[in-house]
Amino acid sequence: MTMSLAQREIERQRRSNLNALHHVGTFANHRRHLTEVLLPRDPAGARPPQALTPQGRLCVLGAGNCGDLDLERLTGSYQSIHLVDLDEQALERARDGQTEGTRARLVTHGPMDLSGVLAPIERWRAMEVTPEELLEHPGLTSASIGAGLGGPFSTVLSACVLSQMQLAVRQALSDTHPLFGAVSYTVTLTHLRTLARLTQPGGRVVLASDIATEAMAPLQGIDAHTDFRPLLARLISSGDVFNVVNPDAIVAIAKDDPSLARELSVTGLADVWLWHNGPQRIFLVYALELSRS
C-alpha cells in the first residue's frame, strides 16, 4: 500500500533518528554549546555553575534522541523537562537511556507534528487550499500544540527542528510548486507563534538551527573555540546559508507579525558553533534568543 506524505515524513524522521544514534559520540561540542545556552542566568546575565534548587520548566521542541542535550545537567536546573517530537520511539529511547533520577524529571509528548502541515499537505499539493486556511493555520496550530503540551514553560527550545520541518515541506511540494513560498513562510510563522504561546511571561525562547554545511562553507579543520559569529555574518551576506532558517529572516517575521511583535522581543544571537554530525558531516549552528513579554 502506498504511504501518504505524512507517513513518509514520519518514517524519514525515524530513520534519521536511528542513524544518528551511531554518531552521538561526535556531538560533544554541539551538545555542550546547546546545553549551556539553556542554563539559567543570574540578573547580570552570567550563568551560575549550577542552580541551588531546580526551578522552572523546560520544553524541547524536536527533541528526537536528545543526543544534542545533556539532560542530566539540565535536570539540575529545571524541575521538569518536556520532550516533544514527531518520533515517539526516539523520545522513548532518550528517556529510557537516562539515570533513574533524570527519568523522573522527563515528560515525553509524541508523536506531535509541530508544523501542523502533515495532515493537509496532500490537499495543499493538489492546490486544494484557500488563502483563509493558510492565514488561519499558524494561530490554530499553535493553539492546538499549546493545549496539548500543558504550558506555559519558563524556557522553550526549538532544537534544530525548523530546518527539518522546512525540509519536509520542500520534499512534499518541491521548491517549484506554486505554494512552496507561502507554505514555507506559514511553517516558520506557525513555529514562532508556537514558541511564543508555550513560553510564560518573562520566559526565554531559544531557537537553535543548523544553517550551513561543510559543502557550503569552509568548516573543516577550524578550531571549535573560534568565534563563529563573523563567519555566520559573511555567509548570510553571501547567501551561502539555508535561507529558510536565516536568523535575519526569522527576526523580520517576529517583528512584522502583529501577534509576535506584542509577545516576543529579540535578545540576539546567544551563540554560534560547529556541530560534527558523524565522521564527515559538519553543520554551522546558531542559537537565537528571544524573550516573552
N, C-alpha and C positions, 0 to 999 in steps of 0.2 A: 504494500500500500504506500502511495506517495505521501511523504511527510509535508505538513504545512510549513510555511515560512517560519512561524513561531516555534514549531517543533525542531526545525533545523537549527535555529539560533540557540535553543536550549542545549541541543546535542553538541553544537560547536563550543559552547561555553564549558560543558562538561569535559570534552576532550582537551580543551585548552588548560583547564584546571588540573586534570590528571597529568598532562605533560609537564606542567610547571612543578609538580612535586619532585621531579628529578633534578631541578635546578635551584631549589630553595637555598642551598648552601651558598650559592653565588649572590644571593640577595642581601648579604650582610650590610653593605654600605647603604643601600636603599632602605632596608629595614630600620637602621639606626636613625637616618635622617627623618623618615616619616614618623617614627615613634617620638622623636624629640620635639618635632613640631607640635605634637598633640599634648605634650606635658603641660600642666597648668603653670601659670606665671604669676609672680607677685605684682603688686600695683605699679612697680617701676619697670615692669617688662622683663625682669630676669626670671629664668627658670630655676626654681629651687631643686636641689638634688633629689628630693623625694618629699611628697606631701606627708605630713604627720598623720593625717587621717584622710582616707579616700573621700572625695566629695564630688557631687555631680554625677551625671551620666553621659557616656559617650555613645554615639550612634555611628556605625561604619557602613556606608553605602558601597556595595561592590566588594564585600569582604573576601569572598572566594575562599581560598585555602588559608588566608591570614598569614601567608608566608612573608608579607611585607610589613608585619607589625609584631612587636614584642609584647604579646598580650599579658604576660606575667608582670612585666614592668608597668604596663598601663593600669593593671588592676591595683597597683599600689597607689594610684592617683584618682581612680574613678570607682564609685560604689558599684556600678554595673556597666557592662559594655554590650550594646545591642549590635549584632552582626546581621547584615541584610544582603541577600544575593539572589540571583536567578537560579543558581545551582545549589539546591538544598543539600545535596550529597557532599559538596565541598565544605559547607558550613558544619555538617556533622563530623567530618574528618578533622576539621580545625578544632572543634570543641573537644572531641574525644582524645586528641593528642596533647591536651594541656594537663597540668597537675590538678589534683582534686580541688585545691583552693581556688585556682584560676577558673576552673569549670563552673564553680558555684557562682561566679560573678558574670557569666556569659549568658546571653539570651539570643537565640537564633530566630531569624524570620526568613523563611523561604519555602517554596520559590516565590520571588517577587520581581515583577517586571518594573524597573524603576523608570523606564521611558513611557510606559503605557501604550506603546505603538505596536507591540507584537500582535495583539488581538485584531486591530483594524488594518494592519499593514497590507494584507492581500487585497482588501477593498480599495485602499488608497492607491496601490499599484495599478489597479484597474480604473483609477480616476473616479471611483465611487465615493466622493467626499465633497462636502460643501465648505465654503470659507468659514461658515459659522462653527462647524465641527473642529476645524483646526484652531480657530480662535479660542474656543472653549476648552480645548484639550489640556493646556497647562494647568488651569485652575481646577478642573475636575480630577485630573490625575494626581496632582499634589495633595488635594484634599483626601482622596482615597488612600494614598500612601500614608499620610499623616494619621488618619483614623486607624489604619492597620498596625502602626508601629507604637502607638501609645506614647507619643512625645508629650511635651517638648523635652529636649535634651540640652545640657549645658554646652556640649561640643558636638558638632556633626562633621564627619569626614566624608568627602567624596574620594574614594580610594582608587584613582586612575580608572574610573568606570565610565566617565563621559566619553572617552575615546572609544571604548568598547560599544557603547550604545550607538555612537555615530557610525562605527564600522558596520553594525548590524543594519542600519538604515541604508548605507551605501551598498551592501551586498543584496539587500532586498529590492532596492529601486534602481541602482546604478546612478552615477553622477550625471547621466544624460537624461534621466527621467524628468518630465516637466515639473513634478512636485518635489524633486530632491532638495532644492534650496529651502523651500518652505518647511518641509518636514525636518530637515536638519536644524533649522532655526527653532522650530517648535520643540524639538528634543532638548536643546540647550535651555530654552526658556522654562520648560517643564522642570528640568533638573534644578535650576536656580530657585524656582518657586518652591520646589520640594525642600531644598536646603533651608530656605527661609522659614517655611512652615514648621519644620522639625526643631528649629532652634529657639530656645527660650529667650525672652528679652534680656539683653546684656550678655548673651552667649556668643560662642565663636563658631564660625564656619571655616573649614579648611577644604579647599578644592585642590586636590593634587592630580596632576595629569602628566603622562608622557607626552612629549611634544615633538621630538625628533629622534631619529635613529642614527647609528653609525654610518648608514648609507647616505644620510642627508647632511652630516656634519662630521668634522674631524674629532671623534670622541675616543678613538683608540689611543692607548698609551698616555692619557692625561692623568696626572696625579689627582686622586679623589679629593684631596684637600684644596684644590683650586677653587677660586671664586668663579662660579659659572654664570653669574648674572651678566657680565659683559658679553659672553658668548651667546646667551639667550637673546639679548638685545640685538646682536648682529644678525642672528638667524631670523628673528622676526622681521627685521628691516629688509633682509634679502629675500624673504618669503620661503626660506628653507625649513618650514615647520608644517605640522599638521594644522591647517588653517582652522578647522572646526574646533580646536581647543586652544587657539591663540588667546593668551590671557588678556590682551588688549581688547579683543572682540567680546570676550566674556564680561569684562568690566563695562564695556559700552552697553551691552544688553542690560546689565544690572542697573545702570544709571538711567537708561532710556525708558524701561518699563515702569509705569507709574506705581504698581504694587511693590516691586522690588526697590524702587528708589525710596519709598517710605520705610521699608523694613530692613534693608541691608546697607551698611556702609563699608566701603572698600578700605581695608587697612593697608594692603600692599603685598608684595611678594615676601613670604616668610622664609623661603629657602629655594635653592636650585642645586641639583645634584645629579650624579650618574647612577643609573640602575643597570647593573650587569645581570642580564636575564639569560643565564646559561653561559657556556664557554665562549660564545662568539657574539651574541646579540647584546647591544648596549643601547639604552634609551637615555635621553636627557629629560629630566623630570623637574617640574616646578610645583611649589605649593603656594597658592594664592589664599590669603586670609581676609575674611570679611567678618563684620560684627553685626549682631542682630540689634536693631534699635529698640 
